[in-house]
Amino acid sequence: MYKVTVEDTFYAEHAVKMPGGEIEPSHGHDWRVRVCAAARELDEYGFAFEFKDFRKALNIVISNIGQNLNELELNGQHPTTELVCKHFYDKMQQELSSVELDYVEIEEEKGCLVRYSRD
């Protein structure tokens, strides 16, 4: 199995409802997103997936996110890192419908990250 991964960073703010009901003040992060796709076979040129196309899809998803994660459609839920990660996964899967996504990983701040996969 081949695993192809691209990553990028973006700035966005969010405010999350904490356990106990308090909503934290809006604050920003330089988020890092990593997307991994899996391929069992290589194409005739020896590629599992072309980085250029993969990066283009990631750039589209990032540009559609905006800078306020509280504006994302998350079924009325606050944009926790977990829900933002799943949102990225779903949007990347829409952009790359013919590709088997392995996982999406979002790092809110150094050392604090979430990984989402269908499994």
Secondary structure, DSSP 8 states (H G I E B T S, - for coil): -EEEEEEEEEEEEE--B-TTS-B---EEEEEEEEEEEEESS--TTS-SS-HHHHHHHHHHHHHHH-SBGGGS-STT----HHHHHHHHHHHHHHHTTTSEEEEEEEEEETTEEEEE---
